[in-house]
């Protein structure tokens, strides 16, 4: 390869230009002779080189010191290209090569100043020594194709080049990408967002090695710190590797499987690639590059781990690169064989460059680089003749077996679980559609969507291809919609929507993903997905990735502050109704307007209202107690529909046709104000359907299906068997139950005595009805909760026996439990001093509920009797110095009860019994608990209670 920067011709001074890359590269050439002579580059030398190259000084604003440091790094690349082969030949070992590289980098100045761009994109180039250690860990060979997703100024890339590998370089910063183009003349650096590198790169680019130093907590287009930035980069780069490929990443020190915050993420990563090495590095390694933050080097081989929850031993933190290199040589295993053929792209240039400053400040309506789309084909189907209900036989059942009625899809598989629909819905068929969706062939061939789910994609597209009757004007608030003449100025037409009313198990999320993918492949690369909870983004990402798409293309709106522009070139914006309803405040626009400004008024992509019944009562109404105001969530949903008349609206709710209020927000179905239904206004529609009751809703649902605007399927329970399992109490369990029943009888008696002693009650009757009611309520609540847990816990041994039989027969067991006891556990853990966390001693059993009641709710406060103005006796609490006075008799009774109850045998809760019997790794707990206490035997043979975090709770999906 020829490298024009190393030619002998002196560079002519360059005036200030929009692209500073040529001048930076010229400055690097001017600095190279100093490195060749072994002369240390000081500030004066660096300033002279920059002023010569730019033709002006930094005081004139011609260049920044961050650009000067980039020039130093570019000079290092030129030096290593010229003398690297000789250094490699001279070095007898990796350690010797490292020592020689350290002498070179010692000649360079320390980075003491940063730029706006470097802050925004966290541009901290890899120290050459650390990069060399990473290249050794990667075990690069001449046959390799090495991808560097965030190539910076090429300090990692040059090391791969010296090993003889082919390069694939990407860098978001236009300036740095321009420097790369001049340093590596045979390689055209792409300018994609590396967080989605697998989506952006051409399908023909197949690297065998990834060397990466991604931003630790910065994401393009997001103006706040993002903890999962490194995860996004690593996951996308790993997806690009073929089986057997190796990824070496330099990240923040906390990005490790040992960190409970990341354990879950690494478990998921290990489903595709196994972590074979991970070690922390002291921040002193980065000192010359302007930071002292500790970092970490992680090596991942592209091969699923045998045990996704098992990780290599952590050697600790390396004080220097020499120590790290020693660990790499000793601990990193040999490379795996590559499956298939690797390939680098032919020389190509990326699209017209953009400066990073302009990229960050660009208007939201200007699209960024387009994500490479999977190959798609038109979905074909064959219309069929449907027999009307009058001439075919329906059963007497409430539900009928579901099957496609108006067409058949060749090659599509039936839904994996039998579906049914109501008899009323089965009596009509939807119209034969004309719409042909575009989907990857694998969606049908690999049964990623069943025939029923594909039907939804087709009918959604069919509905979205048409507009509702009439023209309308929308005011600036998006609240007021009025009829307008067709030729009126600013008149709009509303695109027709579609309603998915499937029940649980029909795969509504997968169908939504199918509709989004169809539009994505038609070029509509922005969409909005609204749901009830921010936690449901994980389900949305799962369904999107199940169709072969990058899950991280679904981005939460919460990452963009209210009022700030949404800097997202393309993707699916996920938000909740609670967030959507945020009105304008101070100088910050509402969330609805923020979304509209990102999408643009002429937006014709998809807006998904998932769990759309959350918008019920969107227009207000009347109730038994008077008028009911419209809900904020419903109003926000209507505003978004009004503001985006051309949007393809998809409503999703399993309870869509249960009450009229669950359809009153569905403006895009044309239920009122149009030709399809005889209702002029929403109010008329609601009034008429309410008067007709459930029957009217059923007829409405049937008519909507007949128009091709609604689908509602449910799982069939045909073949489901119920078996009643009886648990026989053992003599010991009977004894324990009797003891607890007797204890509660004593507590009840002492409760009455304590209230009398505290003057809540007296010889004349109740003195303080409120205090008595509160004490009685707390007692009865604790009693019911306790015996519910006690009885459930006592039945658990029989349940465990049933689970063992099911597992032995090859089945999976799903257990539903009313309560996990999380609140009590959290209170108990909060009471444990931090110095005792090495060996947790805590008893969380049903008995604890009663002890908790006695400790916190048993009435011990003293009340004093007094006579009211009307002559009645009452009592009021006694305070001294502002503090409540305790009744000593009641306190003594409480303490004796606690001692008696603590002496009774504990019975462990049902959930804890199951976890302890089958082990934390076998039980996938799908509950609201964020942690649990499990018993584990240490290396010393001693069993201890330890805290398990979410990574453990969800570490297995195939257990009990």
Secondary structure, 3 states (H helix, E strand, C coil): CCCHHHCCCCCCCCCCCCCCHHHHHHHHHHHHHHHHCCCCCCHHHHHHHHHHHHCCCHHHCCCCHHHHHHHHHHHHHHHHHHHHHHHHHHCCCHHHHHHHHHHHHCCCCCCCCCCHHHHHHCCCCCCHHHHHHHHHHHCCCCCCEEEECCCCCCCCHHHHHHCCCEEEEECCCHHHHHHHHHHCCCCCCECCCHHHHHHHCCCCCECCEEEECCCCCCCCCCCCCCCCHHHHHHHHHHHHCCCCCEEEEEEECCCCCCCHHHHHHHHHHCCCCEEEEEEEECHHHHHHHCCCCCEEEEEEECCCCCCCCCCCCCCCEECCHHHHHHHHHHHCCCCCCCCCCCECCCCCCCCCCCCHHHHHHCCCCCCCCCCCCCCCEECCCEECCCCCHHHCCCCCCCEEECCCCCEECCCCCCCCCCEEEEHHHHCCCCCCCCCCCEECCHHHHCCCCCHHHHHHHHHHHHHHCCECCCEEEECCCCCCEEEECCCCCCCECCECCEEECCCCCCCHHHHHHHHHHHHHHCCCCEEEEEECCHHHHHHHHHHHHHCCCCHHHEEEHHHCCCCCCCCCCCEEEEEEHHHHCCCCECCECCHHHHHHHHHCCCCCCEEEEECHHHHCCCCCEEECCEEECCCHHHHHHHHHHHHCCCCEEEEECCCCCCCHHHCCCCHHHCCCCCCCCCCCCHHHHHHHHHHHHHHHHHHHHHHHHHCCCEECCEECCCCCCCCCCCCCCCHHHHHHHHHHHHHHHHHHHHHHHHHHHCCCEECCEECCHHHHHHHHHHHHHHHHHHHHHHHHHHHHHHHHHHHHHHHHCCCCCCCCCCCCCHHHHHHHHHCCCHHHCCCECCCCEHHHHHHHHHHHCCCCECEEEEECCCCCEEEEECEECCEECECHHHHHHHHHHHHHHHCCCCCECHHHHHHHHHCCCCCCCCCCCCEEEEEEECCCCCEEEEEEEHHHHCCCCCCC
